[in-house]
Amino acid sequence: METTYECGSEPIGDAHVQFRFQYYAFAIIFVVFDLVTTFMMIWAVAFSNLSPSAQMWMLIFLGVLLLGVTYALKKEESIWI
């Protein structure tokens, strides 16, 4: 018998369930934005104590993030048109 063992009960139906890639993509995007939010909160608290070069790198990072979000929104718009 080549069935999977799960909690001592016999499985009913097909054991393989296919998930769409979009679910994984949404989860990865959520984790990335969650980490970015954490960085931004830390930077916001310590912004006045940062050196000028650290402030510049922070603004560059936020600029790249903004470009990425703008690109993603425009790409999403073009999918629906």
Kinemage of the C-alpha trace (Angstrom):
@kinemage 1
@onewidth
@group {chain A} dominant
@subgroup {mainchain}
@vectorlist {calphas} color= white
{ca met a 1} P 0.000 0.000 0.000
{ca glu a 2} L 1.532 3.333 -1.057
{ca thr a 3} L -0.657 5.815 0.810
{ca thr a 4} L 0.517 8.480 3.166
{ca tyr a 5} L 0.182 7.910 6.886
{ca glu a 6} L -1.632 10.725 8.583
{ca cys a 7} L -2.958 10.502 12.133
{ca gly a 8} L -3.686 6.793 11.827
{ca ser a 9} L -6.572 7.261 9.408
{ca glu a 10} L -6.807 6.224 5.801
{ca pro a 11} L -6.764 9.157 3.372
{ca ile a 12} L -9.818 9.668 1.234
{ca gly a 13} L -9.299 10.896 -2.309
{ca asp a 14} L -6.146 12.274 -3.863
{ca ala a 15} L -3.411 13.278 -1.429
{ca his a 16} L -1.937 15.890 -3.759
{ca val a 17} L -3.438 19.348 -3.568
{ca gln a 18} L -2.091 21.872 -6.025
{ca phe a 19} L -1.670 25.451 -4.835
{ca arg a 20} L -1.343 28.337 -7.203
{ca phe a 21} L 1.998 30.145 -7.209
{ca gln a 22} L 0.213 33.440 -6.438
{ca tyr a 23} L -0.409 32.301 -2.859
{ca tyr a 24} L 3.318 31.792 -2.324
{ca ala a 25} L 4.109 35.102 -4.022
{ca phe a 26} L 1.674 36.953 -1.753
{ca ala a 27} L 3.225 35.308 1.309
{ca ile a 28} L 6.755 36.274 0.234
{ca ile a 29} L 5.661 39.839 -0.525
{ca phe a 30} L 4.003 40.065 2.900
{ca val a 31} L 7.176 38.898 4.654
{ca val a 32} L 9.332 41.349 2.680
{ca phe a 33} L 7.086 44.308 3.475
{ca asp a 34} L 6.881 43.210 7.092
{ca leu a 35} L 10.684 43.311 7.322
{ca val a 36} L 10.809 46.673 5.542
{ca thr a 37} L 8.266 48.056 7.989
{ca thr a 38} L 10.416 46.855 10.880
{ca phe a 39} L 13.483 48.579 9.405
{ca met a 40} L 11.520 51.774 8.855
{ca met a 41} L 10.250 51.788 12.437
{ca ile a 42} L 13.786 51.390 13.779
{ca trp a 43} L 15.083 54.104 11.445
{ca ala a 44} L 12.258 56.460 12.367
{ca val a 45} L 13.097 56.151 16.053
{ca ala a 46} L 16.834 56.655 15.527
{ca phe a 47} L 16.747 59.066 12.556
{ca ser a 48} L 17.970 62.145 14.431
{ca asn a 49} L 20.870 60.192 15.962
{ca leu a 50} L 22.094 58.750 12.655
{ca ser a 51} L 25.130 60.065 10.841
{ca pro a 52} L 24.551 61.999 7.595
{ca ser a 53} L 25.817 59.066 5.512
{ca ala a 54} L 23.439 56.672 7.293
{ca gln a 55} L 20.554 59.081 6.644
{ca met a 56} L 21.560 59.249 2.967
{ca trp a 57} L 21.599 55.438 2.683
{ca met a 58} L 18.240 55.281 4.404
{ca leu a 59} L 16.743 57.721 1.903
{ca ile a 60} L 18.308 55.789 -1.007
{ca phe a 61} L 16.776 52.569 0.345
{ca leu a 62} L 13.371 54.203 0.653
{ca gly a 63} L 13.714 55.602 -2.875
{ca val a 64} L 14.480 52.160 -4.295
{ca leu a 65} L 11.545 50.755 -2.327
{ca leu a 66} L 9.266 53.451 -3.710
{ca leu a 67} L 10.432 52.721 -7.263
{ca gly a 68} L 9.721 49.032 -6.735
{ca val a 69} L 6.232 49.673 -5.405
{ca thr a 70} L 5.498 52.077 -8.275
{ca tyr a 71} L 6.696 49.511 -10.810
{ca ala a 72} L 4.598 46.762 -9.195
{ca leu a 73} L 1.483 48.930 -9.185
{ca lys a 74} L 1.950 49.905 -12.831
{ca lys a 75} L 2.539 46.275 -13.776
{ca glu a 76} L -0.592 45.252 -11.849
{ca glu a 77} L -2.548 47.974 -13.665
{ca ser a 78} L -1.396 46.716 -17.068
{ca ile a 79} L -2.575 43.198 -16.223
{ca trp a 80} L -6.155 44.365 -15.700
{ca ile a 81} L -6.364 46.576 -18.790
